[in-house]
Amino acid sequence: MSEAVEVPFTETFLKCSGCNCLFLNKIDLKRHVNKFGREPHDEYLKRFHRKIDAGDEEETGQVVWHKAKFGNGEITLSDNDHSLARLIEQQHEVRMGMYLYTLSNDKKWMIRKIATE
């Protein structure tokens, strides 16, 4: 897992011109645009995320988080990052950057929420 880098974020969300994705900083928006392009790419983005959901992590080389259906925060399968899942299991919760990470009761899912002081 690569080392975390502190990135300043904006007060408002930055919207991609090709889809409905929103970003907290210009770096993430730029990476997204570099991957998917400036033209409308909703369908390509949906196909891309279906591949990730099916376990094709090679497509991005990074863990993809999805908005949680119940409650707030985001989720991903624990299998997507074994080292982080083990760390959370040992410490019960892990704070990295602006996020607080926990595991679901069955340990199948990792959950991240924006940490409050």
Beta strands, then each sheet from edge to edge (+ up, - down):
strand 1: 14-15
strand 2: 22-23
strand 3: 66-67
strand 4: 74-77
strand 5: 94-96
strand 6: 99-103
strand 7: 109-114
sheet 1: 1+ 2-
sheet 2: 3+ 4- 7+ 6- 5+
end
